[in-house]
Structure formats: C-alpha cells, structure tokens
Amino acid sequence: MVEEVTCGRHEIQSLADYQNWTRTKVKYAPEVELEYLHAAISEEVGELNGKRAKALRKGVPADREAIGLELGDILWDVARLADAYGYTLDTILHMNVYKLEGRAERGTIVGNGDYR
C-alpha cells in the first residue's frame, strides 16, 4: 500500500524535487560533507533498527509511523550522499534496477559480492 502524504508548503512531485529540496536543508560544513553523511546514514539505520529491536524485546509490533520517519531520515541522507557523489536519485534508482535485473537474469540474486 502506498500512501500519499501532503508535503505542506513544498511541491515535491519527484525524486529530483526531493533531492533539490534537501539541498536547502543542509546544516553541515561543505568540507566535512562526505564524512558527516557516511556517519549520519549509519546513525539513522541504527535508529531504525533500534525501533524494531525494542518492539521485538517488548513482543509488540514496531511503531509503523516511527519506522516511516526513520526511513525518511535515511532517504534524506541517501539524497545528500547521491549529490555528494554526483548522482541524481533517478540515476541511483536506475543503476539499482539494472543491477538487480541482471542478477535475476543470471540467477544470482542470492549470493555475495557486488558484481555477481
């Protein structure tokens, strides 16, 4: 199920719009961009996993909204990392589809290594 969410004051209709919007929210110095973003995405993935771990420990379902918010933080970091490496989110999406389709065709979806 895909939900549509109104973005308030922002007209974000595409990955490109979102990536452009993230540029307006940067609060780190340009000279530490890559180091910061690599650390930040790791932190956000940890927070996502923490939400799930706490739910498992308590024997309850994970808080869906909290999971969605953490995924949004990860998406922001992905958008910024893509920019830092000179990619658009659309390019990253297409690279991933191409890679996975190739793996599916070769029967190597499950396995190890980037170039299987």
C-alpha positions in Angstrom: 0.0 0.0 0.0 1.4 3.4 -1.0 0.1 6.4 0.9 0.1 9.9 -0.5 1.3 12.5 2.0 0.9 16.2 1.6 4.2 17.9 1.9 2.9 21.1 3.4 4.4 24.1 1.9 6.6 22.2 -0.6 5.7 21.0 -4.0 7.6 17.8 -4.1 6.4 15.6 -7.0 9.5 13.6 -7.9 12.8 12.3 -6.6 14.5 15.2 -8.3 12.2 17.7 -6.5 13.1 15.9 -3.2 16.8 15.9 -3.9 16.7 19.6 -4.8 14.7 20.3 -1.6 17.3 18.5 0.6 19.9 20.9 -0.7 18.1 23.7 1.1 18.2 21.9 4.5 22.0 21.3 4.7 23.4 22.3 8.1 27.0 20.8 7.9 30.1 22.4 6.5 31.0 21.5 2.9 34.5 20.4 3.9 33.1 17.6 6.1 30.2 16.6 3.8 31.2 13.0 2.9 32.5 12.1 6.4 29.3 13.6 8.0 26.9 11.9 5.6 28.5 8.5 6.0 28.3 8.7 9.7 24.8 10.2 9.6 23.3 7.4 7.5 24.9 4.8 9.8 23.3 6.5 12.8 19.9 6.6 11.1 20.0 3.0 10.1 20.9 2.3 13.8 17.9 4.2 14.9 15.6 2.3 12.5 17.0 -1.0 13.8 16.6 0.2 17.4 12.9 0.8 16.8 12.5 -2.8 15.6 14.7 -4.2 18.4 12.6 -2.5 21.1 9.4 -3.8 19.6 10.9 -7.4 19.4 12.0 -7.1 23.1 8.6 -6.0 24.2 6.8 -8.6 21.9 4.8 -5.9 20.1 4.6 -4.7 16.5 7.1 -1.9 15.6 5.6 1.6 15.6 4.8 2.0 11.9 4.9 5.8 12.0 8.3 5.8 13.8 9.7 3.4 11.2 8.4 5.6 8.4 10.0 8.7 10.0 13.4 6.9 10.3 13.1 5.7 6.7 12.6 9.4 5.7 15.8 10.3 7.6 17.7 7.6 5.7 16.2 8.8 2.4 17.4 12.3 3.2 20.9 11.0 3.8 20.8 8.9 0.6 19.7 12.1 -1.4 22.6 14.1 0.1 25.1 11.3 -0.5 23.9 10.9 -4.1 24.5 14.6 -4.5 27.9 14.5 -2.9 29.0 11.7 -5.3 27.5 13.5 -8.3 24.4 11.3 -8.8 20.7 12.1 -9.1 18.3 9.9 -7.2 16.8 8.8 -10.5 20.2 7.6 -11.7 20.7 5.7 -8.4 17.3 4.1 -8.9 18.0 3.1 -12.4 21.5 1.7 -11.5 19.9 -0.4 -8.8 17.2 -1.8 -11.1 19.7 -2.6 -13.8 22.0 -4.4 -11.3 19.1 -6.4 -9.8 17.6 -7.3 -13.1 21.0 -8.5 -14.3 21.3 -10.6 -11.1 17.8 -12.0 -11.7 18.6 -13.0 -15.3 21.9 -14.7 -14.1 20.2 -16.4 -11.2 22.5 -14.6 -8.7 20.0 -12.5 -6.7 21.1 -14.5 -3.6 24.8 -14.6 -3.1 27.8 -12.5 -2.1 29.7 -9.7 -3.9 28.7 -6.6 -5.8 29.4 -8.0 -9.3 27.8 -11.4 -9.2 
